[in-house]
């Protein structure tokens, strides 16, 4: 099993994101549009996404999600209108997915 995980990282089949507001919002933010173009989950070629969830500069959780499952969740919450404009440069549109959905 460890070899399979190592191959995912070695072949760069994984996109790694961090979120330090999850403990306040209960959500992770998944970018899909930035600077007027598709971005993030809309164009990712990665097979997996990893989310590092931090709280007070300490890692609390790490989730690895298959891109197919993440896109299903993203579509579900996009359809519900769970989107937000923001990001570091305030140029991104993000879909907000409840952390509890990653656990299930």
C-alpha positions as semicolon CSV with decimal commas, in nm:
position;residue;x (nm);y (nm);z (nm)
1;X;0,000;0,000;0,000
2;X;0,283;0,240;0,084
3;X;0,431;0,182;-0,262
4;X;0,106;0,290;-0,426
5;X;0,102;0,615;-0,230
6;X;0,467;0,681;-0,309
7;X;0,399;0,633;-0,681
8;X;0,117;0,889;-0,670
9;X;0,355;1,149;-0,529
10;X;0,652;1,045;-0,744
11;X;0,457;1,067;-1,069
12;X;0,315;1,407;-0,972
13;X;-0,038;1,276;-1,000
14;X;-0,137;1,482;-0,700
15;X;-0,216;1,849;-0,652
16;X;-0,158;1,980;-0,301
17;X;-0,361;2,262;-0,147
18;X;-0,373;2,409;0,200
19;X;-0,656;2,576;0,385
20;X;-0,622;2,761;0,714
21;X;-0,982;2,888;0,745
22;X;-1,155;2,550;0,743
23;X;-1,186;2,540;1,122
24;X;-1,378;2,872;1,115
25;X;-1,594;2,805;0,809
26;X;-1,630;2,427;0,814
27;X;-1,546;2,430;0,442
28;X;-1,257;2,385;0,207
29;X;-1,233;2,624;-0,087
30;X;-1,170;2,474;-0,430
31;X;-1,076;2,724;-0,701
32;X;-1,239;2,683;-1,042
33;X;-1,201;3,024;-1,212
34;X;-0,936;3,296;-1,184
35;X;-0,844;3,612;-1,377
36;X;-1,127;3,546;-1,623
37;X;-1,018;3,190;-1,710
38;X;-1,086;2,836;-1,597
39;X;-0,840;2,729;-1,330
40;X;-0,792;2,490;-1,041
41;X;-1,029;2,195;-1,046
42;X;-1,167;2,299;-1,387
43;X;-0,837;2,228;-1,562
44;X;-0,636;2,009;-1,325
45;X;-0,474;1,704;-1,480
46;X;-0,390;1,555;-1,140
47;X;-0,551;1,223;-1,046
48;X;-0,569;1,318;-0,679
49;X;-0,591;1,635;-0,470
50;X;-0,450;1,658;-0,120
51;X;-0,582;1,912;0,127
52;X;-0,364;2,013;0,419
53;X;-0,589;2,165;0,683
54;X;-0,403;2,388;0,925
55;X;-0,505;2,552;1,250
56;X;-0,278;2,800;1,422
57;X;0,012;2,699;1,193
58;X;-0,024;2,334;1,290
59;X;-0,141;2,060;1,056
60;X;-0,465;1,910;1,186
61;X;-0,576;1,697;0,890
62;X;-0,455;1,580;0,551
63;X;-0,710;1,444;0,304
64;X;-0,633;1,286;-0,030
65;X;-0,929;1,276;-0,268
66;X;-0,957;1,122;-0,614
67;X;-1,024;1,397;-0,870
68;X;-1,342;1,224;-0,989
69;X;-1,493;1,231;-0,638
70;X;-1,376;1,589;-0,581
71;X;-1,534;1,705;-0,908
72;X;-1,861;1,535;-0,809
73;X;-1,859;1,716;-0,474
74;X;-1,762;2,044;-0,640
75;X;-2,048;2,015;-0,890
76;X;-2,293;1,932;-0,610
77;X;-2,200;2,245;-0,412
78;X;-2,167;2,466;-0,720
79;X;-2,524;2,370;-0,812
80;X;-2,632;2,465;-0,457
81;X;-2,471;2,808;-0,502
82;X;-2,196;2,744;-0,250
83;X;-1,943;2,969;-0,424
84;X;-1,731;3,258;-0,309
85;X;-1,516;3,523;-0,472
86;X;-1,180;3,585;-0,309
87;X;-0,842;3,422;-0,271
88;X;-0,501;3,577;-0,215
89;X;-0,534;3,842;-0,487
90;X;-0,917;3,854;-0,471
91;X;-0,929;3,722;-0,827
92;X;-1,063;3,369;-0,780
93;X;-1,399;3,201;-0,774
94;X;-1,410;2,909;-0,535
95;X;-1,656;2,635;-0,455
96;X;-1,704;2,579;-0,083
97;X;-1,723;2,211;0,012
98;X;-1,798;2,110;0,371
99;X;-1,505;1,931;0,533
100;X;-1,748;1,664;0,658
101;X;-1,804;1,565;0,295
102;X;-1,436;1,466;0,268
103;X;-1,469;1,245;0,573
104;X;-1,768;1,049;0,442
